[in-house]
């Protein structure tokens, strides 16, 4: 980035501030431990600041609330297709698994985006919220029952990571063996550790799910996507599922864990808990404002040099929206967060998260079940000793150790309810008959021809 890539900024700066040493890095243990410190320093530039997204990879970060909202609401000035930028970075760039082009709704605009998003929203609309609630409750009871008698647990590995996987497997008709690898791959991509390996684990697992549902469609989101009038290709199916998985497991885990940490460590909420009140919804609002599970994303790529909040943005360079920084913009007129849903944690504009209702429902039930089942739970270590996973995209704890009086809670799973409505609403066009089932290749058998082409495409051949 050249020195004239932005129009505002201090002419001189004290040591330790980003302007003194160049663009601030959004990676490494220091950023993971205290991103708010970096955001605070970056505000010296104004509402938009130059940053280093990965070693040697520059970008611009929208840290002001109004600036972030402008980016999110203006897909013409700020399009989502990254391919021109992508051609300028090496193929092993650790950002590519999260920022590289995929033919899905997240990386498209206009009529292409409308078609792909319709398939997603129509399919998600067929999920009955009452049945979803019942399934989350039964899954939570099962998981709590596994560690309730131990008197201690890590709420990340034993609860928050597993519960969204159970829900995803049910919603998408995904066998647990495939689901485990989906989450392994997606977690590695968010962390930015060995992204090539993580990307391959994720891609191969999703391709197996697509092959399974082509052979045996059912009452699940994957099958509904396949049967939608948008008639998604196998490649489009693959990348729609990547987006849905990315939004449905890793961020959900973080929302559950960050809310539990707040409830167990903040006197404002701990005091209410001791009085018998469970302010779960207020805690969720607080987390979505101050520690959103996706901290920096919604990346856009202006096709020509443009201006945002008085700052010149280079053409084809990433403009990343910092949900964590924008939500805590000091210029916001109020700091009242309980019941305030004006945060940007779910995005805004045409790319707003299509599953925010389901996401909030799952998190609130997951937290409520923990507080109901283990009411005397407390952190096993001081809150300031908790550590955070690396990576700029998420706000994610490495562990959340807790202790509580051992209790006996049944871990027998309740029968999982069906996920679909008895009479699903009609989508935007008549649903065509399901495709003729195809046989899934047995282990070692020849894969269908489309499988080989997808594998080659995923691997960049």
Secondary structure, 3 states (H helix, E strand, C coil): CCCCCCCCCCCCCCCCCHHHHCCEECCCHHHHHCHHHHHHHHHHHCCEEEEEEECCEEEEEECCHHHHHHHHHCCCCCCCCCHHHHCCCCCCCCCHHHHCCCCCHHHCCHHHHHHHHHHHHHHHCCECHHHHHHHHHHHHHHHHHHHHHHCEEECHHHHHHHHHHHHHHHHCCCCHHHHHHHHHHHHHHHHCCCHHHHHHHHHHHHHHHHHHHHHCCCCCHHHHHHHCCCCCCHHHHHHHHHHHHHHHHHHHHHHHHHHHHHHHHCHHHHHHHHCCCCCHHHHHHHHHHHCCCECEEEEEECCCCEEECCEEECCCCEEEEEHHHHHCCCCCCCCCCCCCCCCCCCCCHHHCCCCHHHHHHHHHHHHHHHHHHCCCCEECCCHHHCCECCCCCECCECCCEEECCCCCCCCCCCCCCCCECCCCCCCCCCCCCCCCCCCCCCCCCCCCHHHHHHHHHHCCC
